[in-house]
């Protein structure tokens, strides 16, 4: 770790001068790109950013938690390689607009807000501008847009991110969404949206998500109202609700159970309360990629017996996790 956490012009110049071109680079037709890691520095001088912009290759600046408008403008002129700013939590409208001009890849994993101002919307469009559906030659990293620090997003910025040309959108801290923002994200044409920060959904937001045809990961949702559950049951895509703790007998929950039963993997490892009505629907699951149900007991009611026997029949064909089960019927035990 450097004794001086400030990245100065002199340090930047010295580091870049040490960037030697390997002998093999002359033997290929491509320009050698050398990544430089400055993540040990927590601050950067404006002049240093100007030096870094001349570097041919990636820049890792993950120790910075904020940057000035001047630094953003300097870094925007960097033309070859990716810039990682995965420690920056906040950007002004001007800084966001400047970084949106950068021609290479851009990582802002800790950014907390994408507001409705023009700079943030331009930045959201920039972040969404790469991906395999745009360019089949992109790296795996560029096929996933990860904003794990994002806590607030405007409807306009969400619509821009929904246009991401890659396969996976990941948000680990986004706990609250407006229906308009949800609708923007649901326009995404990739395979997965991870929303690990979501703990609950309103009916309006659940309805706004309905048109997404890929897989929603809501693994940290523990409770759903009957109305929200019913709205999710109408979703076109797949659902991961592995953190859900209850499926009651309401119409919405029963409809959601039927939706989940039609998926290839029945992942309900956190479930502790299961009504007979919902159990009846889950019993229709065909196996596929596996079954995980977290309940502690299955009763002798016809619906729960049917679920137990269905699981017993599927056990030789697919992975089954009933690790929390402490009480079972004699009939189920014999079938297993």
C-alpha positions in Angstrom: 0.0 0.0 0.0 1.4 3.4 -0.9 2.3 5.8 1.9 0.7 8.5 -0.1 -2.9 7.7 -1.0 -3.0 10.6 -3.6 -2.3 9.8 -7.2 -0.2 12.6 -8.5 0.9 13.5 -12.0 4.4 12.4 -11.2 3.3 9.0 -9.9 1.1 8.5 -12.9 3.9 9.4 -15.3 6.4 7.1 -13.6 4.0 4.2 -13.6 3.1 4.6 -17.3 6.7 4.9 -18.3 7.3 1.5 -16.7 4.7 0.0 -19.0 7.0 -2.1 -21.3 5.7 -3.6 -24.5 6.4 -7.4 -24.5 8.3 -8.9 -27.3 5.4 -11.1 -28.4 3.3 -8.0 -29.1 5.4 -7.3 -32.2 4.5 -10.7 -33.6 0.7 -10.1 -33.7 -1.4 -7.8 -35.7 -3.2 -6.3 -32.7 -2.1 -3.4 -30.5 -0.9 -4.5 -27.1 -3.1 -3.2 -24.4 -1.6 -3.2 -20.9 -4.0 -2.7 -17.9 -2.7 -0.5 -15.1 -3.9 -0.8 -11.6 -4.0 2.3 -9.4 -6.6 1.0 -6.9 -4.3 1.7 -3.9 -4.9 5.4 -4.4 -8.0 7.0 -2.7 -7.6 10.4 -4.3 -6.4 11.7 -7.6 -5.0 15.1 -8.7 -6.6 16.7 -11.8 -3.3 16.7 -13.7 -2.8 13.0 -13.0 -6.1 12.1 -14.8 -4.8 13.9 -17.8 -1.7 11.7 -17.9 -3.8 8.6 -17.4 -6.0 9.5 -20.3 -2.9 9.0 -22.6 -2.5 5.4 -21.5 -3.2 2.7 -24.1 -4.9 0.0 -22.0 -7.3 -0.4 -19.1 -7.2 1.7 -16.0 -8.2 0.4 -12.6 -9.0 3.2 -10.2 -11.1 1.3 -7.7 -9.8 3.0 -4.6 -11.4 6.4 -5.5 -14.7 7.1 -3.8 -15.4 10.4 -5.6 -13.9 12.3 -8.5 -14.1 15.9 -9.6 -15.8 17.2 -12.8 -12.3 18.0 -14.1 -11.0 14.4 -13.4 -14.1 13.0 -15.1 -13.5 15.2 -18.2 -9.9 14.1 -18.4 -10.7 10.4 -18.1 -13.4 10.8 -20.7 -10.6 11.4 -23.3 -9.1 8.0 -22.6 -9.7 6.0 -25.8 -8.2 2.6 -25.4 -9.4 0.1 -22.8 -11.7 -0.1 -19.8 -11.9 2.3 -16.9 -12.8 0.8 -13.5 -14.2 3.2 -10.9 -15.8 0.6 -8.7 -15.4 2.7 -5.5 -17.1 5.8 -6.7 -20.5 6.2 -5.0 -21.7 9.5 -6.4 -21.3 11.5 -9.6 -22.4 15.0 -10.4 -24.5 15.6 -13.5 -21.4 17.0 -15.2 -19.1 14.1 -14.2 -21.7 11.6 -15.4 -22.1 13.4 -18.7 -18.3 13.4 -19.2 -17.8 9.7 -18.4 -20.7 9.0 -20.9 -18.3 10.2 -23.6 -15.7 7.6 -22.9 -15.1 5.3 -25.8 -14.1 2.2 -23.9 -15.7 0.1 -21.3 -16.7 1.6 -17.9 -17.3 0.0 -14.5 -19.2 1.8 -11.7 -20.1 -1.0 -9.4 -20.5 1.2 -6.3 -22.5 4.0 -7.8 -25.6 4.7 -5.6 -27.8 6.9 -7.7 -28.8 7.3 -11.3 -31.1 10.3 -11.3 -33.3 11.9 -13.9 -30.9 14.6 -15.0 -29.4 14.6 -18.4 -25.9 13.6 -17.3 -27.1 10.5 -15.4 -29.4 9.4 -18.2 -26.5 9.8 -20.7 -24.3 7.7 -18.4 -27.0 5.0 -18.1 -27.2 4.8 -21.9 -23.4 4.5 -22.0 -23.4 1.7 -19.5 -26.0 -0.1 -21.5 -24.3 0.3 -24.9 -22.3 -2.9 -25.0 -23.2 -6.6 -24.8 -23.2 -9.7 -26.9 -26.5 -8.9 -28.7 -24.7 -5.8 -30.0 -21.3 -7.4 -30.6 -20.8 -11.2 -30.3 -17.1 -10.7 -29.7 -17.5 -8.9 -26.3 -15.9 -10.4 -23.2 -18.0 -12.2 -20.6 -17.5 -9.2 -18.3 -19.1 -6.9 -20.8 -22.1 -9.2 -21.2 -23.1 -8.5 -17.6 -24.0 -5.0 -16.3 -23.4 -5.0 -12.6 -24.4 -2.0 -10.4 -24.4 -3.7 -7.0 -24.2 -0.4 -5.1 -27.2 1.3 -6.9 -29.9 2.3 -4.4 -31.9 4.8 -6.4 -32.8 4.9 -10.0 -35.1 7.2 -12.0 -37.6 5.9 -14.5 -35.6 7.5 -17.3 -32.3 5.9 -16.2 -34.1 2.5 -15.8 -35.4 2.7 -19.3 -31.9 3.3 -20.6 -30.5 0.3 -18.6 -33.4 -1.8 -19.9 -31.9 -1.3 -23.4 -28.6 -3.1 -22.3 -27.4 -5.3 -25.1 -25.9 -8.0 -22.8 -27.5 -10.9 -21.0 -27.5 -10.1 -17.3 -28.5 -7.0 -15.3 -27.4 -7.2 -11.6 -28.6 -4.9 -8.8 -27.7 -5.9 -5.3 -28.8 -2.8 -3.3 -31.8 -1.5 -5.2 -34.5 -1.9 -2.5 -37.2 0.4 -3.8 -38.5 0.9 -7.4 -41.3 3.0 -8.8 -43.7 1.1 -11.2 -42.3 3.3 -14.0 -38.7 2.3 -13.2 -39.7 -1.4 -13.0 -41.4 -1.1 -16.4 -38.2 0.3 -17.9 -36.1 -2.6 -16.5 -38.7 -5.1 -17.7 -38.1 -4.0 -21.3 -34.7 -5.7 -21.0 -34.3 -8.4 -23.7 -31.5 -10.4 -22.0 -31.7 -13.6 -19.9 -31.5 -12.5 -16.3 -32.3 -9.6 -13.9 -30.9 -10.0 -10.4 -32.6 -7.8 -7.8 -31.1 -9.0 -4.5 -31.9 -5.8 -2.7 -35.7 -6.1 -3.2 -37.3 -7.3 0.1 -40.9 -6.7 -0.9 -43.0 -5.8 -4.0 -46.2 -3.8 -4.4 -48.8 -5.0 -6.7 -48.1 -2.1 -9.1 -44.4 -2.9 -9.3 -45.1 -6.7 -9.7 -47.5 -5.9 -12.6 -44.8 -3.6 -14.2 -42.4 -6.5 -14.2 -44.8 -8.9 -15.9 -43.6 -8.4 -19.5 -40.0 -9.5 -18.9 -39.5 -12.8 -20.6 -36.2 -13.9 -18.9 -35.5 -14.9 -15.3 -36.1 -12.6 -12.3 -34.0 -13.3 -9.3 -35.9 -12.1 -6.2 -34.0 -14.3 -3.8 -34.4 -12.0 -0.8 -38.1 -11.5 -0.9 -39.5 -13.1 2.2 -43.2 -12.1 2.1 -45.6 -11.2 -0.7 -49.2 -9.8 -0.4 -51.8 -11.9 -2.2 -52.2 -9.0 -4.7 -48.4 -8.9 -5.5 -48.2 -12.7 -5.6 -51.1 -12.8 -8.1 -49.4 -10.2 -10.3 -46.1 -12.1 -10.3 -48.1 -15.2 -11.2 -48.9 -13.5 -14.5 -45.2 -12.8 -15.3 -44.0 -14.1 -18.7 -40.6 -15.1 -17.4 -39.2 -17.4 -14.7 -39.0 -16.5 -11.1 -36.5 -17.2 -8.3 -38.2 -16.7 -5.0 -35.9 -18.9 -3.0 -36.2 -16.6 0.1 -40.0 -16.7 0.2 -41.3 -17.9 3.6 -45.0 -18.4 3.0 -47.5 -19.6 0.4 -50.9 -19.3 2.0 -54.3 -20.2 0.7 -55.2 -16.9 -0.9 -56.0 -16.8 -4.6 -52.8 -14.8 -5.4 -50.5 -17.2 -3.5 -52.2 -20.3 -5.0 -51.8 -18.8 -8.5 -48.1 -18.1 -7.7 -47.6 -21.7 -6.5 -49.0 -22.9 -9.8 -46.6 -20.6 -11.7 -43.6 -21.9 -9.7 -44.7 -25.5 -10.2 -44.3 -25.0 -14.0 -40.7 -24.0 -13.7 -37.8 -26.4 -14.2 -36.5 -25.9 -10.7 -38.7 -25.6 -7.7 -36.5 -23.5 -5.4 -38.4 -22.7 -2.1 -35.7 -23.6 0.4 -36.8 -20.9 2.8 -40.5 -21.8 2.9 -41.8 -22.4 6.4 -45.6 -22.1 5.9 -47.4 -23.9 3.1 -51.2 -24.1 2.8 -53.0 -27.1 1.5 -54.2 -25.0 -1.5 -50.7 -24.1 -2.5 -49.3 -27.6 -1.8 -51.9 -29.0 -4.2 -50.4 -26.8 -7.0 -46.7 -27.5 -6.1 -47.5 -31.2 -6.3 -47.9 -30.8 -10.1 -44.2 -30.0 -10.4 -42.5 -32.3 -13.0 -39.0 -32.4 -11.6 -36.5 -31.0 -14.1 -33.6 -29.2 -12.4 -34.5 -30.0 -8.8 -36.8 -29.4 -5.8 -36.0 -27.5 -2.6 -38.8 -26.9 0.0 -37.9 -25.6 3.4 -40.9 -26.6 5.4 -40.4 -28.5 8.7 -43.3 -30.8 8.3 -45.8 -32.2 5.7 -49.2 -33.0 7.2 -51.6 -35.8 6.5 -54.0 -33.6 4.5 -54.7 -35.0 1.0 -53.0 -32.0 -0.7 -49.8 -32.3 1.3 -49.7 -36.1 1.0 -50.0 -35.6 -2.7 -47.0 -33.2 -2.7 -45.0 -35.7 -0.6 -45.7 -38.6 -2.9 -44.9 -36.4 -5.9 -41.5 -35.5 -4.4 -40.9 -39.2 -3.6 -41.6 -40.2 -7.2 -39.3 -37.5 -8.6 -36.4 -38.1 -6.2 -34.7 -40.7 -8.4 -34.9 -38.4 -11.4 -33.8 -35.0 -10.0 -32.0 -33.3 -7.0 -34.3 -33.0 -3.9 -33.5 -30.9 -0.9 -35.8 -31.3 2.1 -33.1 -30.6 4.7 -35.5 -28.8 7.1 -38.0 -31.5 7.2 -38.3 -33.0 10.7 -41.8 -34.5 10.6 -43.2 -36.7 7.9 -45.9 -39.3 7.5 -45.1 -43.0 7.6 -46.4 -43.3 4.0 -43.9 -40.6 2.8 -41.0 -42.2 4.7 -41.7 -45.5 3.1 -41.9 -44.0 -0.3 -38.6 -42.3 0.1 
